[in-house]
Amino acid sequence: MCGIALPIRVEGQRLGARADAGVSLDDGAARGIHMSRLYLALAELEHQALSPGLLRRVLQTFLDSHRGLSRRASLRLDAELLLERPALVSPLSGWKAYPLQVQARLGPQGFHVELRLQLGYSSTCPCSAALARQLIQQRFSEDFDGQSPSHRQVLAWLGSSEGIVATPHSQRSTAELHVRLPEDAGDLPIRRLLDGAEAVLATALQTAVKRADEQAFALANGQNPMFCEDAARRLHGMLVDFPGIDGFHLRVVHAESLHAHDAVASASHAWNLAPSTP
C-alpha cells in the first residue's frame, strides 16, 4: 500500500506524512494480503513520538496480522520537518523545511532502520573566487600604475564598483544524507544529523535576515569556498565520527550558476547496498 496519508510525531512536531506499508506474500496459495490490517496498524504512529522501538512494534503488528502469510514487513514514511533557525547576527529567526524519509524493515534477517535527510546550503566556487581576485589585482595595477596610493585612496578604491570589478559565483546547493541505524538504536538522530551537517558546511541557507545577517553570510561564503568534492569530504568526516549510525551514503549537488549542468559528488562508508549513481 503506497501513499497513505497520516500524521506522525517527530522532534515534538505533528507532521503530515505519506506512508508506504507492505508485507511479503510467502504463501503461494494466498491471493493477496489484508490491506485493512496494515492500515489499522498504522494508527499507532499518530499518538507516539517516532522512534525505532515504535517502528518495530508497528512492523511486528503487520506480521502478527498476517501470520502464516508473511515473513517480512516494510514501512516507509515521507514527511517534511520544520525547524526554526536563528539569523546569523540579528535577533530574527524563521522556519526551514527539511525533507525527511524513514524506512524500516523487519524479517528473518532482523530489524533495519534507515534515514534520508535533505538540507540546503550555499557554495562559493573556489576557482571563480581565485579568478575574481586576479581581475581585481589587474584593475588595481592598471588604476595605480607607477603610483604610491595613500591608505585613503586604497580604501575608497576597494569600496567602489570600479575597483571590485569581479565577484565569485555561488550556487544554492543540496546535501542528501542516507544513514543506516544499528538494530538496537534507541532514537532517530534527525535533529543532530541536520545540526551537524549545517555546522560543517558553515553556509546553511538562511530564513529571515537583516542587512547585517546578509553581510555575515557573504563573509561566511567568502571564507568557505567549496567544490562539491570539498562539501562531500566535510560531510563524510562528520558522519564517520557520528555516534549511533552503522553506515551512510551521502550525495551533494551544486546547482551551477555558471554551467547549465550540476556538479555532483558522493561518498559512502560501511554501506553494503549499492548507492544510486550520481
C-alpha positions in Angstrom: 0.0 0.0 0.0 1.5 3.3 -1.1 0.8 6.9 -0.4 -1.3 6.5 2.8 -1.9 9.9 4.5 -1.4 10.0 8.2 0.1 12.3 10.9 3.3 11.3 12.7 5.2 12.9 15.6 8.9 13.9 15.0 11.0 16.3 17.1 8.0 17.4 19.1 6.0 18.3 15.9 2.9 16.7 14.4 3.8 16.2 10.7 1.7 15.3 7.7 3.3 12.2 6.2 2.8 9.7 3.4 3.3 6.0 4.3 4.1 3.0 2.1 3.3 -0.1 4.1 3.8 -3.7 2.9 4.4 -7.3 3.8 5.7 -10.2 1.7 3.2 -12.8 0.4 5.1 -16.0 1.1 2.0 -18.3 0.9 1.8 -19.1 -2.8 -1.8 -20.3 -2.3 -3.0 -16.9 -1.0 -4.5 -14.4 -3.4 -3.3 -11.3 -1.5 -2.6 -9.5 1.8 -5.1 -7.9 4.2 -4.7 -4.2 3.4 -7.1 -3.1 6.1 -5.0 -4.8 8.8 -1.9 -2.8 7.7 -3.9 0.4 7.5 -5.3 0.0 11.1 -1.9 -0.9 12.5 -0.5 2.5 11.3 -2.8 4.3 13.8 -0.2 3.7 16.5 2.1 6.2 14.7 -0.3 9.0 15.3 -0.1 9.1 19.1 3.6 8.5 20.0 6.9 10.1 19.0 8.5 8.3 16.1 11.3 6.0 17.3 13.0 2.7 16.3 11.0 1.0 19.0 7.7 2.3 17.7 8.6 1.3 14.1 9.5 -2.2 15.2 6.2 -2.6 17.1 4.2 -1.5 14.0 6.1 -3.8 11.7 5.6 -6.7 14.2 1.8 -5.9 14.2 2.0 -6.2 10.4 3.4 -9.7 10.6 1.2 -10.8 13.5 -1.8 -9.8 11.5 -0.5 -11.9 8.5 0.7 -14.9 10.4 1.2 -17.8 8.0 1.2 -15.4 5.0 4.1 -13.1 5.5 7.6 -13.2 6.9 8.9 -9.8 6.0 7.3 -6.3 6.6 8.4 -2.9 5.5 7.4 0.7 6.2 8.4 4.0 4.5 7.4 7.4 5.8 7.9 10.6 3.8 7.4 14.0 5.5 8.9 17.5 5.9 10.3 18.6 9.2 10.1 22.3 10.1 12.9 23.7 12.3 13.2 27.3 13.5 16.6 28.7 12.7 18.1 32.0 14.0 19.7 34.6 11.8 23.5 34.9 11.9 23.7 38.2 13.7 20.3 39.9 14.2 17.6 38.6 16.6 15.4 37.4 13.7 14.5 33.8 13.1 12.5 31.8 10.6 11.4 28.3 9.7 13.2 26.0 7.3 11.8 22.8 5.8 13.8 19.6 5.7 12.6 16.7 3.5 12.7 13.5 5.6 12.3 9.9 4.8 12.3 7.0 7.3 12.5 3.4 6.1 12.1 0.3 8.3 12.1 -3.4 7.6 11.5 -6.4 9.8 12.1 -10.1 8.8 14.3 -13.1 9.2 17.4 -11.0 8.7 16.5 -8.7 11.6 15.2 -5.2 12.1 16.7 -2.3 10.0 16.0 1.4 10.0 17.4 4.0 7.6 17.0 7.8 7.4 17.2 10.1 4.4 17.6 13.8 5.1 18.0 16.7 2.8 19.3 20.2 3.5 20.2 23.3 1.5 23.4 25.4 1.7 25.3 27.9 -0.3 28.6 27.1 -2.0 31.1 29.6 -3.5 33.3 28.2 -6.3 37.0 28.3 -5.3 38.0 28.6 -8.9 35.7 31.5 -9.5 36.9 33.2 -6.3 40.5 33.0 -7.5 39.7 34.4 -10.9 37.8 37.3 -9.3 40.8 38.1 -7.1 43.1 38.0 -10.2 40.9 40.5 -12.0 40.8 42.8 -9.0 44.6 42.7 -8.8 44.8 43.5 -12.5 42.5 46.5 -12.2 44.4 47.8 -9.1 47.6 47.6 -11.1 46.0 49.5 -14.0 44.5 52.2 -11.8 47.6 52.8 -9.7 50.4 52.0 -12.2 53.5 53.7 -11.0 51.8 55.4 -8.1 52.0 55.0 -4.3 48.3 55.4 -3.3 47.5 56.6 0.2 45.5 54.5 2.7 42.5 56.8 2.0 42.8 56.2 -1.8 43.0 52.4 -1.5 40.1 52.3 1.0 37.9 54.3 -1.4 39.0 52.2 -4.4 38.1 49.0 -2.5 34.6 50.3 -1.8 33.9 51.2 -5.4 32.5 49.3 -8.3 35.4 50.4 -10.4 37.8 48.6 -8.0 35.9 45.4 -7.3 35.3 44.6 -10.9 34.5 40.9 -10.4 32.8 38.7 -7.8 32.9 34.9 -7.4 29.8 33.0 -8.3 27.9 30.9 -5.7 25.1 28.4 -6.1 22.3 27.0 -4.0 23.4 23.5 -3.1 21.8 20.4 -1.7 23.1 17.7 0.6 21.3 14.3 0.8 22.2 12.1 3.8 21.3 8.4 3.8 22.2 6.7 7.1 21.6 3.3 8.5 21.0 2.9 12.2 22.1 -0.1 14.3 19.4 -2.7 15.2 19.4 -1.6 18.8 19.1 2.2 18.1 17.1 4.0 20.8 16.2 7.1 18.8 16.2 8.7 15.4 19.0 11.3 15.4 17.3 13.6 12.9 18.0 16.9 14.6 21.5 16.0 15.5 22.3 15.0 11.9 20.9 18.2 10.5 22.7 20.4 13.0 26.0 18.6 12.5 25.7 18.8 8.7 24.9 22.5 8.7 27.8 23.2 11.2 30.5 21.6 9.0 29.2 23.1 5.8 29.1 26.6 7.5 26.9 28.2 4.9 23.4 26.8 5.6 20.6 28.6 3.8 19.0 31.4 5.8 15.5 32.5 6.6 14.6 36.0 7.9 17.6 38.3 7.6 18.6 41.9 8.0 21.5 43.7 6.3 23.9 42.6 9.0 22.9 39.0 8.5 23.4 39.2 4.8 26.8 40.7 5.2 27.7 37.9 7.7 26.5 35.4 5.2 28.7 36.9 2.5 31.7 36.7 4.8 30.9 33.0 5.6 30.7 32.3 1.8 34.0 34.1 1.2 35.8 32.1 4.0 34.3 28.7 3.0 34.7 28.3 -0.8 33.7 24.7 -1.7 33.8 22.5 -4.7 31.2 19.7 -4.5 34.1 17.3 -3.5 35.0 19.6 -0.6 31.4 19.6 0.7 31.3 15.8 0.4 34.6 15.4 2.3 33.3 17.7 5.1 30.1 15.7 5.5 32.0 12.4 5.3 34.3 13.4 8.1 31.3 14.4 10.2 29.4 11.2 9.6 32.3 8.8 10.1 32.6 10.1 13.7 28.8 10.4 14.3 27.6 8.2 17.2 24.8 5.8 16.7 24.9 5.1 12.9 26.2 1.9 11.2 26.9 3.3 7.8 26.0 6.0 5.4 25.8 7.2 1.8 25.8 10.9 1.0 25.4 12.9 -2.1 25.8 16.7 -2.7 24.6 18.6 -5.7 25.9 22.1 -6.6 23.3 23.6 -9.0 25.9 25.5 -11.1 25.3 29.2 -11.8 28.0 29.2 -14.4 27.2 26.0 -16.3 23.9 24.6 -17.5 24.6 21.4 -15.6 25.1 20.4 -11.9 28.3 19.4 -10.2 27.7 16.3 -8.0 29.8 14.3 -5.6 29.0 11.3 -3.4 30.7 9.3 -0.7 29.9 6.1 1.3 31.1 4.4 4.5 30.3 0.8 5.6 27.4 0.8 3.0 26.6 -2.6 1.6 23.7 -1.5 -0.6 24.8 -0.1 -4.0 24.1 3.7 -3.9 22.4 5.3 -6.8 24.6 6.7 -9.5 25.0 10.5 -9.1 
